[in-house]
Amino acid sequence: MELDDCDRGENDMTIDDTARAGGLAALVKSRTDEAHRAAESSSFMADLLDGALPEAAYVELEAQSWFIYRALEAGGRTLAGNALVDPFLDDALLRLEGLERDLEHHLGAQWRSLIAMLPATERYVERIAEVVATWPAGFVAHHYLRYLGDLSGGQIIRTKMSRTYGYETDGVRFYIFDAIAKPKPYKDGYRAKMDALPIDGAESERFIAEVADAFRLNRDLFADLGGRFARSGAAV
């Protein structure tokens, strides 16, 4: 999840005002700030980053992420060729292979038989499937939140997990973007593509609401995970 600081005091700006100030990407960042902070301040993530949870908690986070990225990347293949979606599809972003290698490292060759979706993950995957089937711009909203998050706050998670559990490469491949040498210019380019999306008015509002909903889906997942792992280090 993206952990960049957001400018405050812009929530009253209209779509047209913010477009002149910085475009759709800036508007999305400002208008979803509250939902973003609610997700990133979850007790589960705080405890995980503090090194206060067992390694199994991180493994479970990767397992649930695998279901999410399986849906997201299948959706990208389905929508390949769509004029609105195509500019955002880039093999350099794909995370599923890294997650699979991590899960094999954590759980062994039979890892697929050892994981199952939590209820919040099921809702998340269902929503991705819905937007893939009915609303390409909604797919972009989820694509934006996940992949720019991986390139931002995901790098903090990678560093913390490496220090806490002793990973070098195996175990944190999910967060390693070998094909993106400089994340900041890449993210800037991605946001420029968002600004160029052929949506405005009510459709922009709908897009912003979808990003906020995606943050809530993440928050719900962290709540489910927090219900399974206590700060003491014991699984619930």
Residue pairs with C-beta under 8 A, 6 or more apart in sequence:
1 36
1 39
1 40
1 145
1 149
1 152
1 153
1 154
1 215
1 218
2 36
2 145
2 148
2 149
2 151
2 152
2 153
3 40
3 149
3 152
3 153
3 156
4 29
4 152
4 153
6 29
6 30
6 33
6 36
7 26
7 29
7 30
8 30
8 33
10 18
10 21
10 26
10 27
10 30
10 31
11 30
11 31
11 33
13 21
13 27
13 30
15 27
15 200
15 201
15 204
15 205
18 26
18 27
18 30
19 27
19 200
22 195
23 191
23 192
23 194
23 195
24 194
24 195
24 197
24 199
24 204
24 207
25 191
25 192
25 194
25 195
26 191
27 204
27 208
28 144
28 194
28 207
28 208
28 211
31 208
31 212
32 208
32 211
32 212
32 215
35 211
35 212
35 213
35 215
35 216
35 219
36 215
38 215
38 216
38 219
39 215
39 216
39 218
39 219
39 222
40 153
42 219
42 222
42 223
42 226
43 222
43 226
43 231
44 53
44 57
44 222
44 223
44 225
44 226
44 229
45 222
47 53
47 57
47 226
47 229
47 231
48 57
48 58
48 61
48 157
48 160
49 156
49 157
49 160
51 160
51 163
51 164
52 231
52 233
53 229
53 231
53 233
54 229
54 233
54 234
54 235
55 165
56 229
56 235
57 225
57 228
57 229
57 235
58 161
58 165
59 103
59 106
59 107
60 225
60 228
60 229
61 225
62 99
62 102
62 103
62 106
62 174
63 103
63 111
63 115
64 117
64 118
64 121
64 221
64 225
65 95
65 99
65 174
66 96
66 99
66 100
66 103
66 115
67 115
67 117
67 121
67 124
67 125
68 121
68 124
68 125
68 128
68 146
69 95
69 96
69 99
69 146
70 96
70 125
71 124
71 125
71 128
71 129
71 132
72 128
72 142
72 143
72 146
73 94
73 95
73 96
74 132
75 128
75 129
75 131
75 132
75 139
76 85
76 89
76 139
76 143
78 132
79 85
79 89
79 132
79 136
79 139
80 86
80 89
82 136
84 136
84 137
84 140
84 197
84 198
85 136
85 139
85 140
85 143
87 193
87 196
88 140
88 143
88 144
88 190
88 193
91 179
92 177
92 179
92 180
93 147
93 150
93 177
93 180
95 147
95 150
95 174
98 173
98 174
98 175
98 176
99 173
99 174
100 111
101 170
101 173
102 170
102 171
102 172
102 173
102 174
103 111
103 115
104 111
105 170
105 171
106 171
107 114
107 115
117 125
118 221
118 224
118 225
118 228
119 224
120 217
120 220
120 221
120 223
120 224
121 221
121 224
123 217
123 220
124 217
124 218
124 220
124 221
127 142
127 213
127 214
127 217
128 139
128 142
130 138
131 138
131 139
131 141
131 142
131 210
132 139
137 197
137 199
137 203
137 206
137 207
137 210
138 206
138 207
138 210
140 194
140 197
140 207
141 207
141 210
141 211
141 214
142 210
142 214
144 190
144 194
144 211
145 211
145 214
145 215
145 218
146 214
147 190
148 187
148 190
148 191
150 174
150 175
150 177
151 177
151 180
151 183
151 186
151 187
152 183
152 187
154 174
154 175
155 175
155 183
157 175
158 172
158 174
158 175
158 176
161 167
161 171
161 172
162 168
162 171
162 172
165 171
169 176
177 183
180 186
197 207
199 207
227 236
228 235
228 236
229 235
229 236
230 236
